[in-house]
Amino acid sequence: MSGFNTRAVHAGQHPDELTGAVIPPIHLSSTFAQDGVGNLRAGYDYSRSGNPTRDNLQESLAALEGGHRAFSFASGLAAEDVLLRTVLRPGDHVVLGNDAYGGTYRLINGVFGDWNIGHTAVDLGDLTEARNVILQSKPKIVWVETPSNPLLKIVDITGLSEIAHEAGALLVVDNTFATPALQQPLSLGADIVVHSTTKYIGGHSDVVGGALIVKDDTWADRIAYLHNAAGAVSGPFDAYLTSRGIKTLGIRMDRHSANAQLIAEALLAHPAIENVYYPGLPSHPGHEIAAQQMSQFGGMLSVRVKGGQKAALDFVANTKIFTLAESLGGVESLIEYPYSMTHASVAGTELEVPDNLVRLSVGIEEIADLLDDLTSALASLS
Ligand SMILES: *Cc1c(COP(=O)(O)O)cnc(C)c1O
């Protein structure tokens, strides 16, 4: 297989057979002419069931993660919903990390809870505790994010996959933060990878999407069935934008990682900051495992601000280049307050986040400008 950046540019992006167009056309058609009943020209009959632009993206995603097959959805949560409904039946159990993405937790707890799916949230960074919980509760799925959102915890994917498999569970890795440019969970023992392609994979904050990538064909046909039967597929234009973003994923992640490392180091030394969560810092408890399973440490970091909630709220209100907004992974830097923004859906639950926490999605701008922006905003805290 060719190298990552070569796959990012070429997988699923073959010049158009008919015209030679280097960029494959966007197939907006909802339906396809048949040469006699059931006699399809290229296997396509209706765009929910199959669409060439979506197929191109799926081929690319499978190649990037080293997977057997990929499925592209209307959002990350739509992808998660189909995976959970494919694998789980009433009475089944899920074990997930205790700082999972708020929307994932809400889906498992708030939606699947009503269909008699149980769950246990546990610190998956502690493999001894994780093993106890997993062997005892016998889940169908162990669900992990590494690095996690918003506390950037690191979980040993290989170690956790051995425990999950010992218990007869699937290991699902949400690889949204690392992306396949930095970490390829299927090669470390995971069974299925989940993405919110809204984030780094799309990379430009202009498209919402999600994906599932499977290691082998065990679940592929059943996921394909629900992908079509429930219908939360990505539209052709969304699929095109996502494919366009993927071509620069590798170089964007290089820059995101380099900028985030310098910001993490600067904030660690800043008197207004209590704590910095970034796996690239040697003081991070997951640094060594991250260095083994990731090629770089990514563009996300969180800090706890001295001065509590008020200082955190003032900090996020005072930056000028870092835009106050939810989401992450675009070329532009964003800053947010998880307690009442991205993680508002877990307030009051076991997944509640600290009220002096600020999360940064570090973009690809000039590092000097980003550092100036953050230090000026911190200087203005009273
Ligand atoms: C955003 C996000 C999701 C949900 O994806 P959507 O595209 O917003 O539906 C899932 N996991 C992680 C880690 C995310 O950041």
The ligand as an SDF file (V2000), in Angstrom:
LIG
                    3D

 15 15  0  0  0  0  0  0  0  0999 V2000
  -18.3950   16.0660   16.9780 C   0  0  0  0  0  0  0  0  0  0  0  0
  -18.0790   14.7250   17.4790 C   0  0  0  0  0  0  0  0  0  0  0  0
  -18.9740   13.6500   17.3300 C   0  0  0  0  0  0  0  0  0  0  0  0
  -20.3470   13.8290   16.7110 C   0  0  0  0  0  0  0  0  0  0  0  0
  -20.2760   14.1240   15.3520 O   0  0  0  0  0  0  0  0  0  0  0  0
  -21.3210   15.0490   14.5730 P   0  0  0  0  0  0  0  0  0  0  0  0
  -20.7410   15.1330   13.2140 O   0  0  0  0  0  0  0  0  0  0  0  0
  -21.4000   16.3650   15.2800 O   0  0  0  0  0  0  0  0  0  0  0  0
  -22.6350   14.3260   14.6040 O   0  0  0  0  0  0  0  0  0  0  0  0
  -18.5820   12.4130   17.7980 C   0  0  0  0  0  0  0  0  0  0  0  0
  -17.3890   12.2210   18.4010 N   0  0  0  0  0  0  0  0  0  0  0  0
  -16.5150   13.2360   18.5720 C   0  0  0  0  0  0  0  0  0  0  0  0
  -15.2120   12.9710   19.2570 C   0  0  0  0  0  0  0  0  0  0  0  0
  -16.8210   14.5050   18.1320 C   0  0  0  0  0  0  0  0  0  0  0  0
  -15.9540   15.5180   18.3280 O   0  0  0  0  0  0  0  0  0  0  0  0
  1  2  1  0
  2  3  1  0
  2 14  2  0
  3  4  1  0
  3 10  2  0
  4  5  1  0
  5  6  1  0
  6  7  2  0
  6  8  1  0
  6  9  1  0
 10 11  1  0
 11 12  2  0
 12 13  1  0
 12 14  1  0
 14 15  1  0
M  END
$$$$
